[in-house]
């Protein structure tokens, strides 16, 4: 009996020590990731929302345009920094950090498509206050489509940059995804796994292999901002990632897309995987959708070819 008790005490002590050490490692990683301070913010630029404060910026004058970044662990409004000033010459440009991203509050919740749909609608209604053109990047295109479908009176034109495939959006959480989410949501140890996944090396690899047409022209400032955003908020930064990989952000948008009569424009990077197939799926669902492919770009044409991107956007707006 005493021997078993001794083993239990030893095991408990080892677990407590390991947890403390890993917690310290997690905090060190989060602090180090933010040392370059790429994501500057002002206390005035926050929209008080039900799931936490949402950071945004406002520039220029004219008809409103809302810029919504892609949804990845390190995504933020910084994604639009190369085109904001150009667009603000003719428009009032609003750029948001979505909940769980960048400088916005990061809550310990399961993020879903509906969460972002509600946030976008509330932001337009309460902050912008009039019908708005919306430009989205990547996965956020699905949020804009559903938000427009739910509250059409808030939206004017939609521009979707490299939106997700309709088949991807139809995938729902399964047993495997739920188990993975449970593991990553475990305090301390799950956070360590997350920190390993979004390490600086892995972030660099992501941009070289999947984001840029020319891997030798990867914008290091943008990578720094992405890495910082992926760790800004410490423990709570992982909840968006666990929701993404568990497919809780997915939703079938085909019916909503089909019913919209707003002007919709899709911009695809030339080297984006399955770009033409995605365009075909969207235009088959809604034949009124206009499309264009930007040469020598991949997932981030507004970063790689900012001037060409703005020229194309201005034609549509």
N, C-alpha and C positions, 0 to 999 in steps of 0.2 A: 504493500500500500504506500509506504514512504517512498519507495523507488519510483512508482508511477507519479506520485505527487511531485517529486523532484524533476521528472521529465516534463511534466506540464509547466512547472515554473520556468524551467530552462527554455522551453519552446516559446512561452509567452514573452519572456525577456528578449529572446532573439527576434521575435516578430515586432515587438515594440521598438527595438533598436533599428531594425530594418526599415520600419515605417518612418521613423524619425529621420533617418539618413536620406531616404527617397524623397520625403517631403522637402528637405533642405535642398536636394538636387533640383527638384521641380521649381522651387522658388528662385534658385540661382539661374536656371535656364530662362525663366520668364523675365527676370531682371536684366540679364545680359542681352536678351533679344530686343529690349527697348532702349538700349544705350544710345543709339544714333538719333532718336527722337524725330523720325520722319513724319509721324502723324501728329502734327501740332493741332491744337483745338482751342476754342474759346468757350467760356462758360455760358455765354449768351446764346450760342447756337445749338440749343437742345430743345427738342420737341418732347414734352412730357406725355408719355404714352403708357398704356396699361401694363405692358410687359417690360417696362424700363425706358429710360431716356434715350431718344434717337438723335444722333448728331447729324447736322446738315449745314451746308453753306449756301449762300445766295449771292449771285453776281449779275450785274448788267440790268438792262431795262428792255421792255418789250413783251411779246407774248411769252407765257411761261413754258419752260421745258424742264422736265424732271429726268435726271440721270440716275439710273439704278444699276449698280455694279453686279458682277457675277456673284454666285454664292459658293465660296470655298472658305476653308478655315482662315486664310489670310486676306480675304477680299475686303475692300473698303472703297470709299469714294475717291481715294487717291488714284484709282484706276483711270479716272477721267481727267487727270490734271493737265494733260497735253492738249485737250480740246475745250476746256471750260471757258477760257478767256476768248477764244475765237467765236464760240457760240454766243457768248454774252454781249458781243457787238450788236446783235439784233434781237436778243431774247433775254428774259429774266431766267437765269439758269439756277436751278435748285439741284444740289448733289447731296444724296443721303448716304449714311452708313447704316445699312439694314440692321435690325436687332440681332445681337449675337456677333456682329462684325465690327472691325475697326475701332472707332472711338465711341460707338454706341454701347449702352449697357448690355452686359452678357448675363442672362439669367439661366438658372439651372432647370430649364424646361425642355420638353421635346418640341423642337421647331417643326412646324408643318407648313404646307402651302397656304393653308387658310390664315395662319398667323401673319404671313407677309402680305397676303391679299388685304386683310383688314388694316394693316399698318399703312399700306400705300393709299388706300381709300381715305383713311383718317387724315393722313398728311396732306393730301390734296385738298380735302374739305376744310381743314382747320388752319393750315399754314399758307397754302397757295391761294385758295379761295376762289378759283375759277377753272374753267375747262382747260386741260393741260395736255400738251404733247409729251409723250414719254419715250425715252430711249433706254433700252435695257441691254445688258451684256450676259451672254450665256444662259444659265438656268433661270435667271430672273425674268426671262421672257414669258415663262409659264405663269408667273405671278401677275404680270401686267395683263395677259389675256384673260385670266380669271377675274381680276379686279374690274376690268372693263366690262366683262360680261355681267358682273354683279351690280355695278353702279355706272352704267354707260354715260350718264349725264356729267361725270367728272372728267371724261377722257375725250381728247381730240384724235390726233394721229398716234399710231404706235410704230416704233422702229425697233426691230428685234435683231440684235447683232449675235450671230452664231447661236441661235436658240437650240435647246435640246431636242432630240428626235422624239416624235410622238410615241414611238414604241418604247423608248426609255421611260417616258413619263407614265406609261401604263403599268409599269412594274410596281408591285405592291410589296410591303414588308412580309417576309416569310419567317419561319422558325429560326433559320440560320442567322438572319439579320438581327432578330430580336435578341438572340444569345450574344452576338457580337456587341450589340449596344449595351447589354447588361454588364459585360466584362469591362468595357471602356468607361462606363459610368461609375465603376468602383472608385471610391476616393483614394487618392495617393497613387496606388498601383496602376489604375486605369489612366491617370494623368501622365504617369511616366511613359506608358505605351504611346499615348498621344504625342508627347514631346519627342519621342523617337521618330514617329511618323512625319512630323512637321519640323524635322531638324533642318539646319541651314543647308546641309548637303542635299537633302531631299527636295527642298524648295528650289535650289539651283537646277537640279535635274529636271524638275517639273517644267520650268521655264525653257530650258534648252530643248527638251524633247517634245513638249506638248503646246507651249504657248506662242513661241516665236517662229516665223518662217525661216529667218536666218539666225541660227543659234549663236553666231559670233556678234550679233547686235543686241543681245539681251540687255535690257536697261537695268543696271545694277541698283540704281536708286529705287526702282520699282520693286525689285527683289527684296531690298532692305525693308521697304514699307510693308510688303507682304509678310515677311518673316516677323516683323514687329507686331503687326495686327494679329497674327496667328497665336501670339502669346500675351497680348495685351488683355489684362483681366484675370491672369493667373488661372486658377482651378476651373473657372467657368468657361474658358475659351473652348473647351473640348465638346460642349453640348451641341453646338451647331454641327461639328464634324460627325458626331455619333448619329445625329438625325439624318445627315446626308447619306452616309454609307448604309444606314438601315432603311433607306428609301421612304422615310416619313415625309419628305418634301415632294414626293411624286404625286401626280394627279392626272387623270385623263382629261386633257383640254380639248379633245377633238370636237365635242358638241359645242362648247363655248366658242371655239375658233370658227366653226361653221356658221354660227348665228350672228357673228359680228358684222356690222356694215361700216365700221370705221375704216379709214385709210390705214392699211398695214403695209409696212415695208420691211423686207428681210435682207440683211447684209451678211454675206458669208465670206470668210477668209478663203482664199484660193486653196490653201493647203490644209484647211480644216477637214478632219476625217469625215467622210460621208456627206460632205457639203451639198452635193447635187441631189443625193437621195433625200436629204432632209428638206431641201427646197421643194422637191417633187411632192413629198408627203403633205407639206403645208399648203401648197397651191392646189393640190387635188382636193383637199378638205375645204379650202376657200379660194376659188379661182380668181377672186378680185385682188389677191395679195400680189404686190409688186416685189421684185427681187433684183439683187445685183451681187456680183462677186468681185471682191477687191483683190487685185493681183499682188503677188509677193507679200501676202499676209497670212496669218494663221488664226489663232484664237483671239488675238487682241489687235485688230486692225486699227483701232483708235490710238494705240500706242505705237505701232510699227510704222503706219502711214497716216499720221495725224492730219496733214494738210489734205491729202486725197480723201480721207474719211469725211472731213468737214465739208469739202466741196460736194460730195455725194449727199450728205445730210441736208445741206442748204437747198439743193434741188428739190428734195422731197418736202421739206418744211415750207 
